[in-house]
């Protein structure tokens, strides 16, 4: 799997988590304390999520660690 494929797979997974949790991207930006463009960059490049951001997502119901680590 190349980087482009991985990006789209993670984006789909992230969008599914948003739906499952009933959240919007702007709400997730607020949870992470970042701007919407920064969140988009993180979704497009999942390796850029910090450990702190991953923990914040997990604490808010995201099942995301297994997709990032």
C-alpha positions as CSV (number, residue, x, y, z in Angstrom):
1,X,0.0,0.0,0.0
2,X,1.4,3.4,-0.9
3,X,1.0,6.7,0.9
4,X,-1.9,7.8,-1.3
5,X,-3.9,4.7,-0.6
6,X,-3.1,4.9,3.1
7,X,-4.3,8.5,3.2
8,X,-7.6,7.6,1.6
9,X,-8.1,4.6,3.9
10,X,-7.4,6.7,7.0
11,X,-9.6,9.5,5.8
12,X,-12.5,7.0,5.3
13,X,-12.0,5.5,8.7
14,X,-11.8,9.0,10.3
15,X,-15.1,10.0,8.6
16,X,-16.7,6.9,9.8
17,X,-15.6,7.6,13.4
18,X,-17.1,11.2,13.1
19,X,-20.4,9.7,12.0
20,X,-20.4,7.0,14.7
21,X,-19.7,9.7,17.4
22,X,-22.0,12.3,15.9
23,X,-19.2,14.9,15.7
24,X,-18.3,17.5,13.1
25,X,-14.7,18.3,12.1
26,X,-15.0,21.7,13.7
27,X,-15.8,20.0,17.0
28,X,-12.8,17.7,16.7
29,X,-10.6,20.8,15.9
30,X,-11.8,22.3,19.2
31,X,-11.1,19.0,21.1
32,X,-7.6,19.0,19.7
33,X,-7.0,22.7,20.1
34,X,-6.1,23.2,16.4
35,X,-7.5,24.9,13.4
36,X,-9.6,23.2,10.7
37,X,-6.7,23.4,8.2
38,X,-4.4,21.7,10.7
39,X,-6.9,18.9,11.3
40,X,-7.2,18.4,7.5
41,X,-3.5,18.2,7.3
42,X,-3.4,15.6,10.1
43,X,-6.1,13.5,8.4
44,X,-4.3,13.7,5.1
45,X,-1.0,12.8,6.8
46,X,-1.9,10.6,9.8
47,X,1.7,10.3,10.9
48,X,1.6,13.9,11.9
49,X,-0.8,13.3,14.8
50,X,1.0,13.9,18.1
51,X,0.7,11.4,21.0
52,X,-1.2,14.1,22.9
53,X,-3.7,14.5,20.0
54,X,-4.2,10.7,19.7
55,X,-4.9,10.6,23.5
56,X,-7.4,13.4,23.2
57,X,-9.2,11.6,20.4
58,X,-9.2,8.4,22.4
59,X,-10.6,10.2,25.4
60,X,-13.4,11.5,23.3
61,X,-14.5,8.1,22.0
62,X,-12.4,7.6,18.9
63,X,-11.1,4.1,18.4
64,X,-8.1,5.3,16.5
65,X,-4.8,4.1,18.0
66,X,-4.8,0.8,16.1
67,X,-5.1,2.9,12.9
68,X,-2.2,5.2,13.7
69,X,0.3,3.1,15.6
